[in-house]
């Protein structure tokens, strides 16, 4: 890190990258100098511009890190502050800076209002992710209105145009990876739903349009409404602004108050989108901390088998079969509590329905535990049914606008978690369940967005979105502290609540309610670009695809679900002996490789819309390589016409190393340059391949040029 005060330039160093910023001589802003591999700053800055700016200002062209509307009045700002008089145009003056090559805090103040802004940076340990946020403090005697309050602006050089990658979706079709070429202008994604939502993911990647190497990414640690926008200017820079979307209007910053904005994370890779994915994976493993070491169990979830019709008899029958095929946890989904016979009742009244468990709930759980299974339970504690006892007692606990009708989504209302009494109710509900019963797995669901932007009753303006998110995170933190051995799965009608903050609080995400095989393949392909495999919960079910209904084998469904944390959701009571035996074999194989899946270096090969579609996981020590592959398209006359196997080019292998699969051996060069062969037939549409690196000095045998037989469980 450069330390002389007169230079006012600082470099933060990651595992393979560096991020350099500087305060120009005028002291009006902090700007980027260079962002890329170590040494990238040793030369003229690729983002600097000192030429004329006709009809614009210098700040509109500069790579400003955090701009007010005075700094960038025309090209877009992160912070817009309004005074009680209606005046805007808060500006910055540099004060001081503290830090080292891992973290930095640069302080600016506004000469008129005295508003203080600490521009904060932290390079996450062992990663190439730069965390950025801003701390705003109002030392004055008048309330300031924050009209816009994003967390950061990131600048990328894109001289030939920007290729922006993003993920769109809807319920049952989340994480659809797509790209747009941005020649000039603005591209924006976000959510105003009070949650990250199904429509877009708080993640974006930017590359130069003609260069598939250097790739920059941004993501947001915020579980509420958000926005990410990319603007490409006429000078060849793309600037990405990321942060909260103030769906409820401006935020008040009273005298003496401090507001810390959410963390915006930036990532860099010189290996395209798949390299960027690995950077995010490393970062999210760090967010998990010691919880990454916890084995995420192979679970069975009862929802698709029984729906709301839960009773002790059908759940025990499912549990016995689940235990027989090798499941390690059994989760009772929706329908276990009083008043819950469909989606019109019960939420809020979190008492076990004694009629469904006549021998007692704890006796039921004991039977599950006696089978060797961890017991899990579904809850949706932030929502309430209008017919519930809770709503009758506390109608003021839900979001509402006085005098306006309330909107039902999935026949339920949303509790105002920002109220202290509501937060205490939600925490005590979940905490009480975990203390009273032997629960080792918790599925926390959230099946509706916030529609009413108000709180019933008189009172000052409230940051509803911020209060809800803050209390949600506090509740998770308390549960983590008091119940460290409970695995928590975050769900929001599927993948409606996935962001970096939840990745730090939850153990696993449920990415979609759609478990159809080819639909799910596309969902998981996008998911793994933004999220690590330890966060990916995936089930084997009998469900057909909603968007691509082509049938696929049970093997396909198992290999697909092995891409993350394996689960089963089918009605296994109706599986025949052969299906159960096949399931048991797949589960046993998964347990052998899940350590590599959870911690391995991930390479995404091809995609669901290509002939090649696979994911490679390489163990941290490089000794084991797991490849999951799926047949996505047409067959090319196998057995009737000349055809060759599909070749999957593997990555990150030792060129001279030798890798063995059963009796077959390959060199690393062969697997990288030629590829691992897989041959699809009408009966064989998925492959699990495990390669073991042979000790150094081993000579490749003549079997090198033979192809192994294709069987799903072949090592």
N, C-alpha and C positions, 0 to 999 in steps of 0.2 A: 504494500500500500504506500502511495506517495504521501509523505507527511509534511513537507514544508508548507507553512501557512500561506506564503505568497503564491504558491501554485494553485491552491484550492482545487486539487484534483485527487480523486480517490479511486482505488481499484480493489474490488472484492473478488476473491478467488474461490472457485468451486473445485470439484474433483478434476474436471478437465477443461473448465471454462473460466472466463473472467468477465467482469462487468465493471466498466469504468465510467465515472460521472465527474462533472466539473461545474464550478460556478464561474461563468464568464466575468470579465473585469467589471462590468456594470452592476453585478450582484443582484440582478432582478429575477433570476431563476436558476435552477439546477438543470443541466442538460447531459444527455448521453454522449460519450466519446466513442466507446466501442463495446460490443457484446458478442462474444464468440469464443473460440478455442484460446487456450493460453498463448499469450503473445500477440493477440489480434490488435492490441492497442499500439504496438510498436510500428507506427507508420501513420500517414495522414488518416484522419477519421473518415470513415465511409458515410457518415451521416451529417457531417458539418456542412454549413452553407453560409457564406459571407457576402453573397452577391446582392444585387438590387432586389427590392420586393415591391414592385409597382402595385398600388391599390391594396396592399396588405401591409402587415407589420413584420418586423424581424422575428417576433415570437411565433407568428403563424407558420414560418418556414423552419424554425429551429427545432432540434430534437428535444423539446422541453419534457422533463420528467413528470412534473405536476403543475398544470397551468390553471390560472384563474382566467376569467374573461377579460381582464385587463392585459394579461400576457398574450393570450390568443383570442382576440375579440371576434375573429371571423372563421377560423379553422377548427373551432371546437375546444372547449375547456373541460377540465375535470371538476373544478370548483367554481360555483357561482354563488356569491353572497349578497344578500339584500339587506339594507339598513331600514329602520322604521320609516325613514323618509322616502323610501322607494329607490334610493340611490344604489348603484352596484359598482362594479369595477374595482374590487379589492385587488391590491397588487402586493408584490413581495419585495423585501429587502433582506439580503443575507445577514445573518447574525453570527453564527459559529457552527462548528461541526465537531463531533467526537466519534471515535470508532477505531477499528483496525481492519485487517484484510478479511474478516468474517462478518462484521456488522458495522453499520454506519448510521448516524443520526445527524441530519443537516437542518438547522433551525432558520426559519424565515419569519419575518413579522410584516404586517401591513402598517405603514406609517400613519394612516388615518385612524383606523379602528383599534389598532394594537393587536388584532387577531394574530395568534402565533400558530405556526404550522411546522411540526416536526416531520420531516421526510425521513422515514425509517426504512432501513435495508437490513436483511439478514440472509447470508448464504447458508442454506440448510446443510448440516454436516453430512459429508460423504456423498453429496449430490451435485448436480448442475442446475439446481433450481434456486432462483433469487426470490426471496419473499419481500414484498413491499407493502407498506401501509403508511397512513398519515394520521398524526395526532393533532387535533385542532383544539386550541384553548382560547377562550374569550376572557381577557382580563379587564374588559371595559365595564361600563355601567349601563349598557343597553343591550337588549336581546338582538341577536343576529339571526337572520333566516338563511338557511342553506337551501338554495333553490336546486342546485345540483351538487352532489358530493360523491364522486367516484373515488377510487383508491389509488389509481396509478395510470400513467400513460407510458406505453412501451413503443420504441421506435425501431423499425427494421429497414435496411436498405433493400429496395426491390427495383432496380433500374429498368427492368424489362416488363414491369407489371407484376402485380401480386396475385399469387394463387392462394386463396383463403380456403382452408378446410374447416368444416364445422359439422355439427351433428343435429339433425332435426328429427321430429317424430310426432307421435300421438299415442294415446293409450293403446297398448298392444303392438306398437310399432316404434319403440324407442331406439335411440342411438344409431340412426341411419346416417352413415358417413357420406358426406357430399362435399363438393368443391365448387368454388366460383372464381372466375378470373376477373380481377378488379383492375381495370386499366386506369380509371380515374374515379373519384367519388367515394361514396360511403356505403358500407355494408354493416348491418346491425342485427344482433340476435339478443333475446332476453326473455324475461318473465315478469308479469305484474300480478302473479297469482299468490304471492306470499310464500311460495316454495319455488325451488328451481324449475319444476314443472316437466311435463312430457314433451312440450313443443320443441325445446332446444336444450342443449347441455351447456353449462357455464365453462366452456372450453373452446379454444380457437387456435388454429395453427396458420402460419404464414410462411410462404416460400417465394423466391423469385420465380416468375412464370416459366423461365427457360432453364432453371437450375434446380434439379431434384435433390441436391445435397443439403446445404445449410437450411435449417428449419427452426423457426422460433415458435414457441407456444405460450399461451396465457391461460390461466384458470383462476377461479375465484373461490375463496373459502367463505361462502355465505349461503345460508339455508333459507333465504327469503327471496324477495324480488330483486332482479339483477339486470345488468345490461353490459354487453361487450360490443363495441363498434370499431370497425377498421376503416380508416380514411387514407386514401393514397393521393398524395399531392402531385403537382406538376413537376416537382423537382426529383421525383423518383423514390420518395420515402413513403413507407406505410406506417401509420401511427395507430396503435390499438389502445383505446381507452376502456378500462374495466372497473366495475364497481357496482354499488347498489343502484337500483332503479327506485326512485322515490315515488312509488305508486300512489301514496296518500297525500302528496304535496310536500312543500318545504319542511325541513326540520328546524326546530328552534334550538339555538345555542344561547342559553341565558348567561347573564354575567357570572363569571367565576366557573363556568362549566367547561368540561373537557369531553370531547368526543373522539374515540378511536375508531377509525374506519376499518372495514374488513381487510384481511390479507389478500392481496393479489399476487399470484405466483407466476414467474416467468421462467421458461425452460428453453434450452438450446441444444440442438444436436446437428452434427454435420452428416448424418445418415438418414435424412428424410423423415417421413412420418413414423415409420416403424422404429427408427432410432429415438425419435422424440417420445414414443410410447414407453420405451425402456427407461428414459429419464424420469417420466412420471411414475413408473412402477417403483423405481428405487426410492423416490421421494415418499410415496404413500406407504411403503414398508417402514420408512422412518417414522411416519405419523403414527403407525400402529404400535411402535415401541415394543415393549415386552409381550404385548398381546399377539404379535406375529408368531411367537413361539408356541402359542396354544394350538393344539390340533383342532381344526374345524371339522366337526364330525360329519360322517355320511348320515344324512338325515332322511327320515320319511315324514311327509306332511300330508295330513288327512283331507285337505280341502277338496281336491278334485275327485276324491272317492266318495265323500259323504256330504259335502256342502254344509248347510246349516243343520242337517239332521244328525247331529252328534249325540251319541249315547255311549255308555260304558261298554256295552256289548260289541257294537261295531268297531269302536276304537281299539279294543283289546284284540279283536280278530285281526285287524290290520297290523297291530303291533307285533303279534306273534309271527306273522308272515315276514314282516320287515326284519325282525331279529333273525329269522331263519336264513334270509338271503344276505345278511351281513351289515344291515344298517346299525348305526351307533347312537342315534337320537330319534325320538318320536315326538312330533309336534302336533298337538291338537289345535286346529285352526278355528276360525270363527264358528260360533254356535254353542259354546260351552256354558254361557252365563244366562241368568234369568231374563226372560222376555225376548230371547234371541232365536226366533223361529224363522225369520227372514230378515231382510235389511231394513225393515220399518221399526224395529224396536230393540231395546236392550242396552244400547250404548250409553254409558254413564252409570249404569247400575251393575257394577262389577262384582256380583255375587254368583257363586257357582250354582247352577240349576240342579237342585237336589233330585228332581225327578229324572234327570238324565244320568245321575250317578247315585243310585239308591243306596249303595254300600258306603258312600262317602267319597269325597274327592281324594283325600289322602290315601285311602285304601286303593283306589284306582291307580294313583300315581305309584304306589308301592308295587303293584303288579307289573306296571311298565318297567320300573327299576329292577325288579327281580328277573326280568328278561335280559338284563345287561344293557338296557337302553337309558340314555339321558332323557329326561322328560322336558318337553318344551311347550310353550303356550303362546297363542296369538292374542294381542291386545291392540286396541285403537283408542288410547286414553284421551286424545285431544278432541274427540268428536262426541256428539250427544244426539240421541234420538228424541224428537219432540214428545214422544209418548212415554219417556222415561221418568222415573221418580226424581232424578237429579234435575231435569229441566223444569219440572213442576215446582221444585224448591228454589231454583236459582235461574229463572228465565233471563236475568240480567247478565249471566255469565257468558253469553254468546255474543259474537260480533253482530252489531245491529246499528242501523241508522234510525234514530227516533222518528216515528211516524211513517216509516217506509216498510213495505212487506219484506219478509226474510226469504232468502233463496234456499231451497232444498237442493242438495246434490247428493245422490245416492240415498235419498230419504233421510238425510241427517244434517245437523248444524255443526258449526265449528266453535269450540270454546275459545275465549279470549285468554290465551295463555300468558299474555303480558300482565294480567291482573295477578297480584301476589297471592290472593286466596285461591285462584284457579290453578296457578302453578303448584301451590302446596297440595291441592287436591290431587292433581295429576301425579305428582311425585309420591304422595302417600299411597295412592292406589297401586301403583306399580311396585313400589318398595314393599308395601304390605303383602302383595301376592308372593313376592320373592322370599319374604321372611316367613310367611305361614306355610308355604308349600315347597316341596323339594323340586325346584325348577332350575334347570341348568341351561335352558335355551329360551330366549325371548324374541318373538317376532313382533316388532313395533310397526304398525301400519298407520296410514294416513290417506284416507280415500276421498278427500275433497279439497279443492283450493278455497282460499278466502274470497268471498264475493262482496260482503258488506264492509265498506271502509270506515267503520265507526264503532264507537263504544257507547252503550246506552247510559243515560244520566248526564248530569252537568260535569264540567271539568275542563281543565286546560287541554290544549292540543297535545296529543300523545303520539309518539313514534310507534304505531301499532306493529309494524313489520319488525322493527328493531327489538321491541320488547318481547314479542313472541319468540324470535330467534334466540335472544339472549337467555330467556328462561328455559327454552328447549335444551340448549347446550348445558346450562347449569344442572338441569335434571339428569341428563346423560352423565355428566361428570360425577354427580353424587351417587348415581347407581353404580358407576364403574368403581368408585372408591369403596362403596359398602358391599358390593357383590362382585368382586373381581373375577370370580370363576364362571360367571354367567356369560354365555355368548349372546350378543345382541345383533339381530338382523334388522336393518333399516329398510322399510318398504313404504311406498306411497302409491298405491294402486299400480304397482310395478315400479318403474324407474323414475318417479316424479320427484325424488328427493335425494339426488346424488350430487355432492359437491365436496370440495376438499375439507371443509369443516366437519361434515358427517363422516368422511373417511377417517378423520382423527378420533371420532367418538364411537362409531359402530365397528363391529367386527366383519360384517359382510353386508352386501347390498342385494336386494331382490330387483333385478333389472327390468323385468317385464312379466305381466300376467300371461303373455303369449308363450306357450311352450311347444307350439307346432315346430317340427324339426327344421325346415328350411327357413321359416320366419325367424326362428331363434338363432340360427346361424348368422344371419345378417345383424341381428341385435347384438350378439356377442362380439362380432367382428368390430363393430363400432365401439362397444364398451371397452374392449381391451386396448383401443387406441388412447383412451383417457384414464383407464383404471387398471390397477394391478389384479392378477388372478385371484389373490386371497380375498378380494372383495366380491367376486363373481359367484353368486349362488345360482345353481342351474339344476333343474329337475328332469328326470326321465318320466314322461307321461304318455298317455295314449291319445292326446289331443291332436286333431288335425291342424294344419296351418290355416290361418285366416287369409293370408295374402298369397301364399304359394302352397296349395294343398297337395302337391305331389307326395305320395307316400314314401316313407323311408323305414328302414329296418330298425329293430330293437337295438342292434349293434350301433347304428348311426346315432340313435338317441343317447346311448350310453357314452360313446366317444365324445359326442357334443357336450354332454353334461360334465365330463371329466376336465373340460377346459378351465374350470375353476373349482368351486366347492360342490362336490357331487351330492345330489339329493334325488329322491324318488317321490313322485306325486300321483302315480297311476293307481287305479283300483286293483291292487295286486291280489285281492281275493279271487279275481276272475282270471288271473294268469294260470296257464297250465303248468305242468311239472317241467316241461322243457324250457319255458320262458323263465321260470324261477331259477332253474339251474344256470341258464345263461346269465341272468342277472347276478347271481351269486359269484360267477366267474369274473364278470366285469368289475364288481365291487372289490373283490380280492385283488384284482390287478391294479385298481385305482389306489388302494391302500399302499401298494408297493411303490408307487410313483408320485404320490401326492406331495411329498416333500420337495420334489423337483418342480412340480406344478406351482407350489406356493412360493418358492424362493428362486426358481430358475430364471435365467435371462431369456426373455421372450422375443421371438422373431415371428412376425406375421407374414405368411407366404401367400401371395395371391389374395383372393377374396371370394365372397359368395356369388359374385357375378362373373367369375372367371373359371377356367377349367382347373386351375390350380387353386386349392383352398386348404390351408393347413396352418397349424401353429406349432412352432418348435420351442421347446423349453430345454435349456442347457443348465445343468446343475452348477452351482457356484464354483466347484472345483473342476468343472469341465469333464468329469469322468463319466457322466451319464447324460444322454440326450434322449428326450421324449418327443415324439412327433405324433400329433393328432391330425388326421386328414379325412376329408369328406368329399364324396362325389356330388357335384352340384349340377351337372348338365347332362348332355346326351352321351350315349355310348357310341363308339365308333366301330361297330361290327366286330366285337371280340368273338373269336372262334369261327367266324364266317368270312371275314375279310382281313387283309393285312392290317395290323395295328400294333402299336407300341405302347408300353406303359406310360402313364403320366410321370414326369420327373419333377421332384420337389427340391429346388436348390436350397440347401441348408447354409446357415451363416454362423460365423464366429467360431469355426472349428480349426484345430491345428492342421495345417496343410499336410504335414508329414505324419500326423498321427494316424493310427489305425483304429477303426470302430467296428465292433462286431454285433451282429444281430443273429442270434442262434448260431448256425454254422457258417453264415455268410459274413464276409469281411469287406470293408470298404476303406479306402484312404480318405482323409479329410479333403484332399484335392478333388477326388471323384465326387464326393457328396456335395461339394461347393460348386464345382464347374459343370458337372453332368447332372447331378441330382439323385435323390433317393427315389427308386422306382416304386410306384403303386399302380396296380392294375384293377380297374373297376369292371364289374360284371353285373348282371341283373340281380344276383344274390349277394353281392359284396359291394357295399356303398360307403364303408368307413374303415379306417385303419388306425390302429394304435401300434406304433413302432417304438421299441426301446433299444437304443444303441449304447454299448458299453465301450469306452476307450480301452484299448489293449495296452499293456505295459510298454514303455519305450524299449526299442530294440527288437520288437516283434516283427517278423517278416510277413508281408501279406501273402496269403496262400493262393494257389491257382483258382480257388473257388471265387476269387474276386470278380470274375466275369460271369458268374451264374446268377440267376435271379431266384430269390426265395419264393416259396409258395406263399400265396396271400391268404392268411388266416387271421381273424380279428385279434386273437389273443397271443399271437406269436411274439416272443421276445426278440 
